[in-house]
Amino acid sequence: MLIALIARDKPGALQTRKDNRDDHLQYIAETGAVFQAGPLLDDAGEMCGSLVILEVEDMAAAQAWADGDPYAKAGLFESVQLTVWKKVIG
């Protein structure tokens, strides 16, 4: 099952994102649950959120992954949405 995780950073939290980026990328590599991922960018081209496509068994596994993300543990996100996603192109 593919789940889209769409997270928006808290305002002014770019340094929190930068400080935890290496741990976040290591978590992605270690868990093996990420199908695709990348940061959302603001009008200035700065990172301001995340789009992560998870390949997991169910929504509970997606929620567990989201809860374990170092970004989430650092309090980076203002909001996180998990929704089932269907790959059609690409």
C-alpha positions as CSV (number, residue, x, y, z in Angstrom):
1,M,0.0,0.0,0.0
2,L,1.3,3.5,-0.9
3,I,0.7,6.3,1.6
4,A,1.5,9.9,1.0
5,L,2.8,11.8,4.0
6,I,2.4,15.5,3.5
7,A,4.0,17.6,6.3
8,R,4.2,21.3,6.7
9,D,7.0,22.8,8.8
10,K,6.2,25.2,11.7
11,P,7.0,28.8,10.6
12,G,10.6,29.8,11.2
13,A,11.7,26.1,11.7
14,L,14.2,25.9,8.8
15,Q,17.1,25.5,11.3
16,T,15.3,22.7,13.0
17,R,15.0,20.9,9.7
18,K,18.7,21.5,8.8
19,D,19.8,20.3,12.3
20,N,17.9,17.0,12.0
21,R,18.3,16.4,8.2
22,D,21.1,13.8,8.5
23,D,19.1,11.8,11.1
24,H,16.0,12.0,8.9
25,L,17.9,10.7,5.9
26,Q,19.5,7.9,7.9
27,Y,16.0,6.9,9.2
28,I,14.7,6.8,5.6
29,A,17.7,4.5,4.6
30,E,17.3,2.3,7.6
31,T,13.6,1.7,7.5
32,G,13.3,0.8,3.8
33,A,9.7,2.0,3.8
34,V,10.2,5.1,1.5
35,F,9.2,4.8,-2.1
36,Q,9.8,8.4,-3.0
37,A,10.5,11.6,-1.0
38,G,11.6,15.2,-1.1
39,P,11.2,18.5,0.6
40,L,8.5,21.0,-0.2
41,L,9.8,24.5,-1.1
42,D,8.6,27.9,-0.3
43,D,8.6,30.9,-2.8
44,A,12.3,31.6,-1.9
45,G,13.3,28.0,-2.7
46,E,13.8,27.1,1.0
47,M,12.6,23.8,2.5
48,C,9.3,24.2,4.3
49,G,7.8,20.7,4.4
50,S,8.0,17.1,3.2
51,L,6.3,14.8,0.8
52,V,7.1,11.2,1.5
53,I,5.5,8.3,-0.3
54,L,5.6,5.3,2.0
55,E,5.3,1.7,0.8
56,V,3.8,0.0,3.9
57,E,1.3,-2.7,4.8
58,D,-1.4,-0.4,6.2
59,M,-2.1,3.0,7.7
60,A,-1.0,1.9,11.1
61,A,2.5,1.2,9.7
62,A,2.5,4.6,8.0
63,Q,1.6,6.3,11.3
64,A,4.3,4.4,13.1
65,W,6.8,5.5,10.5
66,A,5.7,9.1,10.7
67,D,5.9,9.0,14.5
68,G,9.4,7.6,14.4
69,D,10.8,10.2,11.9
70,P,13.5,12.3,13.6
71,Y,11.8,15.4,12.1
72,A,8.6,14.6,13.9
73,K,10.5,13.9,17.1
74,A,12.3,17.2,16.9
75,G,8.9,19.0,16.7
76,L,9.5,20.3,13.1
77,F,6.0,19.9,11.7
78,E,3.0,22.1,12.1
79,S,0.8,19.5,10.4
80,V,1.1,16.0,9.0
81,Q,-1.4,14.4,6.7
82,L,-1.4,10.7,5.8
83,T,-3.5,9.5,2.9
84,V,-3.6,6.5,0.6
85,W,-2.0,7.2,-2.7
86,K,-2.3,5.5,-6.1
87,K,0.6,5.6,-8.5
88,V,-0.7,6.2,-12.0
89,I,2.2,7.7,-13.9
90,G,6.0,7.3,-13.6
